[in-house]
């Protein structure tokens, strides 16, 4: 958890996950929706220099990323 990710949660309604390199955007969306009972608006991915894949998951306006982060224990 960094300052940037906590700002994303509060201002952009996004939460960041580290995912498998083989996971597609559709896989990530489906998994987040099923595991956490939320609706996903958009998924963006980034492969970092150290070879990990980050998924930036934007939730629909009726769901709050801060509430999900609290449930996950990251806030």
C-alpha positions as a Markdown table, in Angstrom:
| # | Residue | x | y | z |
|---|---|---|---|---|
| 1 | Unk | 0.0 | 0.0 | 0.0 |
| 2 | Unk | 1.5 | 3.3 | -1.1 |
| 3 | Unk | 0.3 | 6.9 | -1.0 |
| 4 | Unk | -0.5 | 6.7 | -4.7 |
| 5 | Unk | -2.7 | 3.6 | -4.4 |
| 6 | Unk | -4.5 | 5.0 | -1.3 |
| 7 | Unk | -5.2 | 8.2 | -3.3 |
| 8 | Unk | -6.5 | 6.1 | -6.2 |
| 9 | Unk | -8.9 | 4.3 | -3.8 |
| 10 | Unk | -10.3 | 7.6 | -2.5 |
| 11 | Unk | -10.3 | 9.9 | -5.6 |
| 12 | Unk | -10.7 | 7.5 | -8.5 |
| 13 | Unk | -12.6 | 4.6 | -7.0 |
| 14 | Unk | -9.8 | 2.2 | -8.1 |
| 15 | Unk | -8.1 | -0.6 | -6.3 |
| 16 | Unk | -4.8 | -2.3 | -7.3 |
| 17 | Unk | -4.1 | -6.0 | -7.3 |
| 18 | Unk | -1.0 | -8.0 | -8.2 |
| 19 | Unk | -2.2 | -10.7 | -10.6 |
| 20 | Unk | -0.8 | -13.6 | -12.6 |
| 21 | Unk | 1.1 | -12.8 | -15.7 |
| 22 | Unk | -1.3 | -15.0 | -17.7 |
| 23 | Unk | -4.5 | -13.3 | -16.5 |
| 24 | Unk | -6.4 | -11.3 | -19.1 |
| 25 | Unk | -8.5 | -8.2 | -18.3 |
| 26 | Unk | -11.7 | -10.3 | -18.7 |
| 27 | Unk | -10.3 | -12.9 | -16.2 |
| 28 | Unk | -9.5 | -10.2 | -13.7 |
| 29 | Unk | -12.9 | -8.5 | -14.0 |
| 30 | Unk | -14.7 | -11.8 | -13.6 |
| 31 | Unk | -12.6 | -12.8 | -10.6 |
| 32 | Unk | -13.0 | -9.5 | -8.8 |
| 33 | Unk | -16.8 | -9.5 | -9.4 |
| 34 | Unk | -17.2 | -13.0 | -8.2 |
| 35 | Unk | -14.8 | -12.9 | -5.2 |
| 36 | Unk | -15.9 | -9.5 | -3.8 |
| 37 | Unk | -19.5 | -9.2 | -5.0 |
| 38 | Unk | -18.9 | -5.8 | -6.7 |
| 39 | Unk | -19.3 | -4.6 | -10.3 |
| 40 | Unk | -16.2 | -3.6 | -12.2 |
| 41 | Unk | -16.3 | -0.7 | -14.7 |
| 42 | Unk | -12.8 | -0.9 | -16.2 |
| 43 | Unk | -9.5 | -2.9 | -15.8 |
| 44 | Unk | -6.1 | -1.6 | -16.8 |
| 45 | Unk | -2.9 | -3.7 | -16.5 |
| 46 | Unk | 0.7 | -2.9 | -16.2 |
| 47 | Unk | 3.7 | -5.2 | -16.1 |
| 48 | Unk | 6.4 | -3.7 | -13.9 |
| 49 | Unk | 10.1 | -3.8 | -14.4 |
| 50 | Unk | 10.5 | -6.6 | -11.8 |
| 51 | Unk | 8.1 | -8.8 | -13.9 |
| 52 | Unk | 4.9 | -8.6 | -11.8 |
| 53 | Unk | 1.6 | -7.7 | -13.3 |
| 54 | Unk | -0.6 | -5.0 | -11.6 |
| 55 | Unk | -4.3 | -4.7 | -12.3 |
| 56 | Unk | -5.9 | -1.3 | -11.7 |
| 57 | Unk | -9.6 | -2.1 | -11.2 |
| 58 | Unk | -12.1 | 0.7 | -11.4 |
| 59 | Unk | -15.4 | 0.0 | -9.6 |
| 60 | Unk | -18.8 | 1.2 | -10.8 |
| 61 | Unk | -20.0 | 4.3 | -9.0 |
| 62 | Unk | -22.5 | 2.4 | -6.8 |
| 63 | Unk | -19.6 | 0.5 | -5.2 |
| 64 | Unk | -16.9 | 2.1 | -3.0 |
| 65 | Unk | -13.3 | 1.0 | -3.4 |
| 66 | Unk | -12.5 | 2.2 | 0.1 |
| 67 | Unk | -15.1 | -0.2 | 1.5 |
| 68 | Unk | -13.5 | -3.0 | -0.4 |
| 69 | Unk | -10.1 | -2.1 | 0.8 |
| 70 | Unk | -11.3 | -2.1 | 4.4 |
| 71 | Unk | -12.8 | -5.6 | 3.8 |
| 72 | Unk | -9.5 | -6.8 | 2.4 |
| 73 | Unk | -7.6 | -5.2 | 5.3 |
| 74 | Unk | -5.4 | -2.9 | 3.3 |
| 75 | Unk | -6.9 | 0.3 | 4.7 |
